[in-house]
C-alpha cells in the first residue's frame, strides 16, 4: 500500500461561496496529466457554476447492495464538494442519469452504473442522450470485471471502450475529461493475466489521447495489500467480487487524491531529527513539546533520543489519521520492544503502537493500549538484526497498516476497543523498559 491509499477525505471551508477567491484557487493544484486540466478548470468554476461529474460502469460503480452513503461514488462526490465548497446546495447527493441537471453552483454527481454489464452493454444510446443533457465536465469509467469473467479478449475490450468514448465525445461540444479507472481484480475467478491486459488497454488509450483521457489504476493499491489472493481488511463481500463499505471507502480515498479532492502535498505534523545538544528531550524540530507518559523520562544523547525510564514520549500532531515513520537503533542486547505510537494520549499512555524486538524473541508486533492494559493485536516472529531499522505506521479510520524497513508487514482492521482512541491526536515513540540498548532517531508524522 502506498501513501496515497490512506489520503484524507476531510472537509475544508471556503470563505466566499460565490466568488473564486484566492483562497479557493490556491487549492487547485497543477497536474502532470493534461487531461485533468479540464477538471482543474471545473474546480475554479464551481463556486459560481454547476459542474457535473458522471460515473459509468457496472455493479461496483452502481454500489450494489450498499446504501448510497457507503458507495464510492457518493464518497468521492462528498470529497470533491468538501474541498471545493461553493455555498448552499453544494452538498447535493448523486442522482441517476435520468435526474434533472442541478443548476446550483458546485460539483454534482450522477451515477450511471448498471450491475451485470460489460464494456459492450454498460452504455446505450438512451444513456448517451441523458449524458448530453447533463453536460458533464468529467466522466468516469469503471468497467471490465464482467468482461474478464467471461474471457473477453483485450482487443475486443479496447474496441468497446473506444466506441463509448467516441459516442460521448460526439454529443458533448464543451471541454470534458474521460477518466478510465482500472478497478480491483475480482477473486472469484482467476483473471489476473487478462486483468493485466485490460490495464494496458486503458493506459494505452490515455496515452493515445493525453488531452482528453486520464488513466487511474486503483488495482495496484489493492494488490499492495494482497489482492486477489487475500483480503486482509475485508474489502470484498463473501461473493469475492463486490466491495464492502470499507472497500468503497478505500476506492474513494484513492480517487479523491488522484482527482485533487484531497491535498497532494500532505502536511507534516511532527518532525524531529534529535540533532541537538545532549540533555532533556525538549521540543521537536516542528515546535511541539515532547510530553512523557506518567513516570517516563527521555533524553537526547548523541543526536538520538534515549530512554531512562520506561514509557512513551508524545507530541500533539492535531491529527487522528496519520502516516508516521521513525528510525530505531537496537543493539540486540535485550528483548525490550521499542516502537512508534499514534492516536496516543500522554496523560494515560494510551495509543496504537508498532514495536520491534531485537535480541532474544525477535519479532514485530502491533498493540492497542488504553493506558492500563496493552494487549497485542498481532505479532510475527521476524529476524531483527542489531542496527538501524525503519518503522512506519499508517492509521486511517479503522484501518492500520504497518511497515518495517520499507516492506509491508501487516494490514489489519483495528479491534472494537480501539474506537476509544479515535479522537486522540498525539504521536511519538516509546519502549517497554528503561534500557541503553535502544535509541530513537528521526521521526516524521504526516497527515494522511
matplotlib code that plots the C-alpha trace (Angstrom):
import matplotlib.pyplot as plt

x = [0.0, 1.5, 0.9, -1.8, -4.0, -4.7, -5.5, -7.9, -11.4, -11.6, -13.8, -12.4, -14.5, -14.3, -15.0, -16.8, -19.3, -20.0, -16.6, -13.5, -11.3, -7.5, -8.2, -10.2, -8.0, -4.9, -6.5, -6.4, -3.1, -1.2, -1.2, 1.2, -1.8, -3.0, -6.4, -7.1, -6.7, -10.5, -11.1, -8.9, -10.8, -14.1, -12.9, -12.3, -15.8, -17.6, -18.2, -20.3, -21.3, -22.8, -20.1, -21.3, -19.5, -21.0, -19.9, -20.4, -19.7, -21.1, -22.1, -19.1, -20.0, -23.7, -22.7, -24.8, -26.2, -24.8, -26.8, -26.0, -23.8, -21.5, -20.8, -17.5, -19.3, -21.1, -17.9, -15.9, -18.7, -18.6, -14.8, -14.9, -17.7, -15.9, -12.6, -14.1, -17.1, -19.5, -22.1, -25.8, -26.7, -23.2, -23.7, -26.1, -26.2, -25.6, -28.6, -29.0, -28.7, -32.4, -32.3, -32.6, -29.3, -28.6, -28.0, -26.9, -23.2, -21.0, -20.0, -22.8, -22.6, -24.8, -24.3, -25.0, -23.6, -25.6, -25.0, -24.0, -22.9, -19.8, -17.9, -20.3, -23.5, -22.9, -23.7, -26.6, -27.9, -30.5, -27.9, -25.7, -28.7, -29.0, -25.3, -25.7, -28.5, -26.3, -23.4, -20.7, -17.1, -15.9, -17.0, -15.5, -15.5, -15.1, -15.9, -14.4, -14.8, -17.6, -15.7, -12.7, -15.0, -16.4, -12.9, -13.4, -10.1, -8.3, -8.6, -12.4, -12.3, -10.3, -12.8, -15.7, -14.1, -13.1, -16.7, -18.0, -15.6, -16.4, -20.1, -19.9, -17.4, -19.9, -22.6, -20.5, -19.2, -17.9, -14.5, -14.7, -12.4, -12.8, -11.3, -10.6, -10.3, -8.8, -10.6, -9.7, -9.4, -12.2, -11.1, -13.9, -12.2, -8.6, -8.5, -5.1, -3.5, -6.5, -6.9, -3.3, -4.1, -7.1, -4.9, -2.6, -5.6, -6.9, -3.4, -2.8, -6.0, -5.0, -1.5, -3.0, -5.4, -3.5, -5.5, -8.9, -8.4, -6.8, -5.9, -6.1, -5.1, -6.9, -6.0, -2.3, -3.4, -5.5, -2.6, -0.3, -2.4, -2.7, -5.4, -6.5, -5.1, -6.1, -8.4, -6.9, -9.1, -12.4, -12.8, -14.8, -18.1, -18.4, -19.0, -15.4, -16.5, -18.3, -17.0, -17.9, -18.4, -14.7, -13.7, -15.8, -14.1, -10.7, -11.5, -12.9, -9.8, -7.5, -9.6, -10.1, -6.3, -5.8, -8.5, -7.2, -10.1, -7.5, -4.2, -1.4, 1.4, 0.1, 1.1, 4.0, 2.5, 5.6, 9.2, 12.3, 15.9, 17.0, 20.2, 20.7, 22.8, 22.7, 20.1, 16.4, 14.2, 12.7, 10.7, 10.6, 12.1, 8.5, 7.9, 5.8, 6.9, 7.5, 5.4, 6.3, 3.7, 3.4, 6.8, 8.7, 11.9, 13.7, 16.9, 19.0, 22.2, 24.5, 21.8, 19.2, 16.5, 17.3, 15.0, 16.0, 12.6, 10.0, 7.1, 6.5, 7.2, 4.3, 3.7, 0.4, 0.0, -3.5, -4.3, -6.0, -5.4, -1.6, 1.3, 4.2, 7.7, 10.8, 14.2, 15.1, 18.6, 18.6, 21.8, 20.1, 21.4, 18.0, 14.5, 12.7, 10.1, 10.5, 8.4, 6.3, 2.9, -0.1, -3.5, -1.7, -2.6, 0.4, -1.7, -2.6, -0.1, -2.9, -2.2, -1.7, 1.9, 4.1, 7.0, 10.1, 12.1, 15.7, 17.9, 16.1, 12.4, 12.9, 9.5, 7.4, 4.1, 1.0, -0.5, -3.6, -3.3, -6.0, -3.3, -3.9, -3.6, -1.5, -3.0, -1.2, -3.4, -0.8, 2.8, 5.1, 8.5, 11.0, 14.8, 15.6, 19.4, 21.2, 21.4, 19.1, 15.6, 12.8, 9.3, 6.2, 2.6, -0.3, -3.7, -6.8, -10.2, -10.4, -7.5, -4.0, -1.0, 2.5, 5.8, 9.3, 12.4, 10.3, 8.3, 4.6, 4.3, 0.7, -2.6, -5.3, -8.7, -8.5, -10.4, -13.5, -11.6, -9.6, -12.6, -11.9, -8.7, -10.2, -10.1, -6.5, -4.1, -0.8, 2.1, 5.5, 7.6, 8.3, 9.8, 8.6, 11.6, 14.5, 17.3, 20.5, 20.0, 17.5, 17.8, 15.3, 16.1, 14.4, 10.6, 8.1, 4.4, 2.4, -1.3, -2.9]
y = [0.0, 3.4, 6.7, 7.9, 4.8, 6.5, 10.0, 12.0, 13.0, 15.9, 18.9, 22.4, 25.6, 28.5, 32.0, 33.4, 30.9, 33.0, 34.2, 32.2, 33.9, 33.5, 31.2, 28.9, 29.0, 28.2, 24.8, 23.9, 22.2, 21.6, 18.2, 16.4, 14.7, 17.2, 15.6, 16.6, 20.3, 20.3, 19.1, 21.9, 24.4, 23.0, 23.3, 27.0, 27.4, 25.5, 28.5, 30.2, 27.5, 24.0, 21.4, 17.9, 14.5, 11.4, 7.9, 4.9, 1.2, -2.0, -3.1, -1.6, 1.8, 1.2, 0.2, -3.0, -4.0, -0.8, 2.2, 5.3, 6.8, 3.8, 3.8, 5.1, 7.4, 9.2, 9.3, 10.8, 13.3, 14.4, 14.7, 17.0, 19.1, 19.5, 20.5, 22.8, 24.1, 26.6, 27.6, 26.5, 23.5, 22.3, 19.1, 17.5, 13.7, 11.8, 11.4, 9.0, 9.7, 10.5, 13.1, 16.7, 18.7, 20.5, 24.1, 25.3, 26.3, 23.4, 19.9, 17.5, 13.7, 11.4, 7.6, 5.6, 2.3, -0.8, -4.1, -7.1, -5.1, -5.5, -3.0, -3.5, -3.2, -0.6, 2.4, 2.6, 5.4, 6.5, 6.9, 8.9, 11.2, 11.6, 12.4, 15.1, 16.7, 16.6, 18.2, 16.8, 18.2, 14.7, 11.2, 8.3, 4.7, 1.6, -1.4, -4.7, -7.1, -9.0, -8.9, -10.6, -13.2, -14.1, -14.2, -11.3, -10.6, -7.4, -6.4, -6.6, -4.7, -1.9, -1.6, -1.3, 1.3, 3.5, 3.2, 4.5, 7.5, 8.4, 8.2, 10.6, 12.9, 13.3, 14.8, 17.0, 20.1, 21.6, 20.6, 17.4, 14.7, 10.9, 9.2, 5.5, 3.6, 0.2, -1.3, -4.1, -7.6, -9.9, -13.0, -15.5, -16.3, -16.4, -13.4, -12.0, -12.3, -10.8, -8.1, -7.0, -6.8, -4.7, -2.3, -2.0, -1.2, 1.6, 3.0, 2.9, 4.8, 7.5, 7.7, 8.0, 10.7, 12.6, 15.8, 14.2, 10.9, 10.2, 6.8, 5.9, 2.5, 1.5, -2.2, -1.6, -0.3, -3.4, -5.6, -4.0, -5.4, -8.9, -8.9, -11.1, -13.9, -12.4, -9.8, -8.9, -5.8, -7.3, -5.0, -7.7, -9.2, -13.0, -13.2, -12.1, -9.6, -6.7, -4.2, -3.8, -0.3, -0.4, -1.3, 1.5, 3.9, 2.7, 3.3, 6.8, 7.8, 6.8, 8.6, 11.6, 12.2, 11.4, 13.8, 16.5, 16.3, 16.0, 17.8, 16.1, 17.6, 16.4, 18.4, 17.3, 17.5, 16.4, 16.2, 15.8, 14.9, 14.9, 16.6, 18.9, 19.1, 16.3, 16.9, 16.9, 15.8, 19.3, 20.3, 18.7, 20.5, 21.2, 23.1, 20.8, 20.0, 16.3, 15.1, 11.9, 9.4, 9.1, 8.2, 8.2, 10.1, 10.6, 12.5, 13.4, 11.6, 11.6, 13.0, 10.4, 10.0, 7.7, 6.3, 6.3, 5.0, 3.0, 4.7, 7.0, 10.5, 12.1, 15.3, 16.7, 16.2, 17.7, 14.7, 11.3, 9.9, 9.8, 8.3, 8.1, 6.8, 6.6, 5.1, 2.9, 1.7, -1.6, -3.2, -6.5, -6.7, -7.4, -8.1, -4.9, -3.8, -0.3, 1.4, 4.3, 5.4, 7.1, 8.1, 8.5, 10.2, 11.2, 11.6, 7.9, 6.2, 5.1, 4.6, 2.4, 1.1, -0.7, -2.3, -4.2, -6.5, -7.4, -9.7, -12.8, -13.2, -11.2, -10.0, -7.2, -6.5, -4.2, -3.1, -1.2, 0.3, 2.0, 3.2, 0.5, -2.6, -3.1, -6.0, -7.2, -7.5, -9.1, -10.3, -12.1, -13.7, -11.9, -11.7, -8.2, -7.8, -5.2, -1.9, 0.7, -0.1, 2.0, 1.5, 3.1, 3.0, 4.3, 4.6, 5.9, 5.3, 1.7, 0.6, 0.1, -0.7, -1.5, -1.4, -2.5, -1.4, -0.3, -3.6, -4.1, -6.5, -6.2, -4.6, -5.1, -3.7, -2.3, -4.1, -2.5, -1.4, 1.0, 3.1, 5.0, 6.2, 7.7, 11.2, 11.1, 13.3, 12.5, 10.7, 9.7, 6.7, 4.5, 1.4, -1.1, -0.8, 1.5, 0.4, 1.5, -1.0, 1.2, 4.7, 6.6, 8.8, 10.9, 10.9, 12.2, 12.3, 13.3, 14.0, 11.1]
z = [0.0, -0.8, 1.0, -1.3, -0.4, 3.0, 1.8, 4.0, 2.9, 5.4, 4.6, 4.0, 4.0, 1.6, 3.0, 0.0, -1.6, -4.7, -5.9, -6.9, -4.4, -4.0, -1.1, -3.3, -6.3, -4.2, -3.5, -7.2, -7.8, -11.0, -12.7, -15.0, -16.7, -19.3, -19.4, -15.8, -16.8, -17.6, -14.0, -12.6, -14.6, -13.4, -9.8, -10.3, -11.7, -9.0, -6.7, -9.3, -11.8, -11.8, -12.5, -13.4, -13.0, -14.5, -13.3, -15.6, -15.0, -13.7, -10.2, -8.4, -9.7, -9.0, -5.4, -5.5, -2.1, -0.4, 0.9, -1.1, 1.6, 1.5, -2.2, -3.6, -6.0, -3.1, -1.0, -3.9, -4.5, -0.9, -1.0, -4.1, -2.6, 0.7, -0.8, -3.4, -1.4, -3.1, -0.6, -0.2, -2.3, -2.9, -0.8, -3.2, -3.3, -6.6, -8.8, -11.7, -15.4, -15.7, -12.9, -14.0, -14.1, -10.9, -11.8, -8.4, -8.1, -7.1, -8.0, -8.7, -9.4, -11.4, -11.2, -14.3, -13.1, -14.2, -12.4, -14.6, -17.6, -19.8, -21.9, -24.8, -22.7, -19.9, -22.2, -24.7, -27.0, -24.5, -21.8, -24.2, -24.7, -20.9, -20.6, -23.3, -21.2, -18.1, -19.9, -17.6, -17.3, -16.2, -17.0, -15.0, -16.3, -14.1, -16.3, -17.3, -14.4, -16.1, -19.4, -17.6, -16.0, -19.5, -21.0, -23.5, -25.3, -24.6, -28.3, -28.1, -24.8, -26.4, -29.3, -26.9, -24.7, -27.7, -29.1, -25.8, -25.6, -29.2, -28.7, -25.7, -27.5, -30.4, -28.1, -25.8, -27.5, -24.3, -22.8, -20.9, -19.5, -19.6, -16.5, -17.1, -13.8, -13.6, -10.6, -8.2, -9.6, -8.7, -6.8, -7.6, -10.9, -12.0, -14.3, -13.4, -16.9, -18.6, -16.0, -16.6, -20.4, -19.6, -17.6, -20.6, -22.8, -20.6, -20.1, -23.9, -24.6, -22.2, -23.8, -27.3, -26.2, -23.5, -23.6, -23.1, -21.3, -17.9, -16.5, -12.8, -11.5, -8.3, -8.8, -7.8, -4.4, -3.8, -5.0, -2.4, 0.4, -1.0, -3.8, -5.4, -3.2, 0.1, 1.5, 4.9, 5.5, 4.4, 1.4, -0.5, 0.3, 0.6, -3.2, -3.6, -6.3, -4.7, -2.3, 1.4, 2.7, 3.8, 0.2, -1.2, 1.2, 0.1, -3.6, -2.8, -0.9, -3.7, -6.3, -4.2, -4.0, -7.7, -8.7, -6.4, -4.0, -1.2, -0.9, -2.7, -0.6, 2.8, 5.9, 8.0, 11.5, 13.6, 12.6, 14.8, 13.9, 17.6, 16.2, 19.2, 22.4, 24.9, 27.6, 28.1, 25.1, 24.9, 21.8, 18.4, 15.3, 14.3, 17.5, 19.6, 23.2, 23.9, 26.8, 28.6, 29.7, 33.5, 35.0, 31.7, 31.0, 27.8, 27.0, 23.9, 23.7, 20.6, 18.3, 19.3, 21.9, 24.7, 27.4, 31.1, 32.4, 30.6, 28.9, 25.9, 24.6, 22.8, 20.9, 19.6, 15.9, 15.8, 13.6, 14.2, 10.8, 10.2, 8.4, 10.9, 10.5, 12.7, 12.8, 15.7, 16.6, 18.6, 19.8, 20.3, 23.9, 25.4, 24.2, 25.1, 22.5, 21.1, 18.6, 17.2, 18.6, 17.1, 18.4, 21.7, 24.9, 27.1, 30.2, 30.2, 27.9, 25.6, 21.9, 18.9, 18.6, 16.1, 18.0, 17.1, 19.4, 18.8, 20.8, 22.0, 21.0, 17.8, 16.5, 15.1, 16.8, 16.9, 20.2, 21.2, 24.7, 26.8, 29.2, 31.8, 29.6, 26.5, 24.6, 21.5, 18.4, 16.2, 16.2, 13.9, 14.6, 12.4, 12.3, 13.5, 13.5, 15.7, 14.0, 12.4, 11.4, 9.9, 11.3, 9.7, 10.9, 8.9, 10.6, 8.8, 10.3, 11.3, 9.0, 10.4, 8.1, 9.3, 7.5, 8.6, 6.7, 3.7, 3.4, 4.2, 7.2, 8.2, 7.1, 9.7, 10.9, 14.4, 17.1, 18.6, 21.7, 19.6, 19.0, 22.2, 20.8, 17.6, 19.0, 20.2, 18.2, 19.9, 18.2, 19.3, 20.4, 23.4, 25.0, 27.5, 29.8, 30.8, 28.6, 26.9, 24.1, 22.2, 20.7, 18.6, 15.6, 13.0, 13.4, 10.8, 11.3, 8.2, 7.6, 5.8]

ax = plt.figure().add_subplot(projection="3d")
ax.plot(x, y, z, "-o")
ax.set_aspect("equal")
plt.show()
